[in-house]
Amino acid sequence: MVEPKLQFIVDEMESLRQAGLLINIRTMESPADAWMIVNGKRVLNLCTNNYLGLANHPRLKEAAKAAVDRWGVGPAAVRSIAGTQALHLELERRLAEFKGVEDALYVQSGFCANQAAIGALVGPEDCIISDRLNHASIIDGCRLSRAKVLVYEHGDVADAERVIVENVKSYRRALLITDGVFSMDGDIAPLDRLAAVARAHDLITMVDDAHGEGVLGRGGRGIVDHFGLHGQFDIEIGTMSKAFGVVGGAIAGKKVIVDYIRQKARPFLFSSAVTPADTAACLAAVELLEESTELVDRLWENTRYFKGEMKGLGFDVGRSVTPITPVMLGEAPLAKELSNRLFERGVFAMALGYPTVPKGLARIRVMVSAMLSRQDLDVGLQAFAQAGKELGVI
Ligand SMILES: *Cc1c(COP(=O)(O)O)cnc(C)c1O
């Protein structure tokens, strides 16, 4: 029994349970490697954002340990007061070089980066032109800015232009924001055509490259590099928590904008800096990617193999053009049941349902990574084949 004022929670949890939408949060008991211990069981890891295997990479761990000895464990202040260490600036310089932009700012997370950048650039007199499927952190960043949010249909440049033509003249400024890679479907934004439309109407442009960094472009330089659009997107949002394997967010782009964000962004001004260990590990990740494309190349090789084999088995793997591989199943209970049966067979692949994806589009999202050997991928494929047949999916 709970207090009457909290009864709504019990009711809501019960309805989630009945709809099969309650999230089963599993506990990892080992690093995010190809094989992990999850709830006491050794399983193949097919649901990590650790695309390149950097989360447990010896070189990043060494860098983090050395940074603790040299700089301590905490920054003990926000960046704008006494929390900016030389290490942060070094990372920002190297990251800007890697991405081919004028300047970069390292913040606490990708989520924070969106809040920092959007709120600094637009306010209540402005509007935001936003893709319907943009990430939750973009949506929340837009809400916090109090700018008018105008949504265009997913990936639809003609619709974006219609929204722009009909609306922007009523506002002081307009900002166009899109995810680069859409994390649920693995498709990518038509960045070249969006850039052309934005240029024609003089919009500020921003792309969230969280799933593109370390994955797309030359040696993992991201989606702007993939399209050859250097200098044409004003702001690139990034995360250091996916392919880079650590934690933190990045705001990269024109110096005039990044300098302004240093003065204005609330997560930068009111929340403490990232720790030295994380910062140094990120720096090691950037250096590693600059030195060699081996990991990125292996990621794509694995992606081509896994997707090809899954299609051959008869699975619907959606419209992804990236290592994100949605296995489309329809209703959430079926996706959860398939995920459970994979887990019994030693394969960890999470089911995603509403509200993470629209109702009726539940799926298992496989994240292919460079860590997986051909044998590992075959273990995964065999489990999908068996469990998929049992449930009549294939
Ligand atoms: C994961 C993700 C984020 C959040 O990044 P964190 O560093 O985990 O906070 C932001 N935007 C997109 C598109 C993402 O996929």
The ligand as an ORCA input file, in Angstrom:
! r2SCAN-3c Opt
* xyz 0 1
  C      22.723      9.185    -27.234
  C      22.320     10.454    -27.859
  C      22.416     11.656    -27.154
  C      22.833     11.698    -25.725
  O      24.195     11.528    -25.557
  P      24.757     11.261    -24.086
  O      26.177     11.628    -24.191
  O      24.519      9.826    -23.795
  O      24.004     12.151    -23.168
  C      22.075     12.823    -27.804
  N      21.628     12.819    -29.074
  C      21.511     11.691    -29.777
  C      21.033     11.742    -31.186
  C      21.839     10.469    -29.195
  O      21.710      9.341    -29.884
*
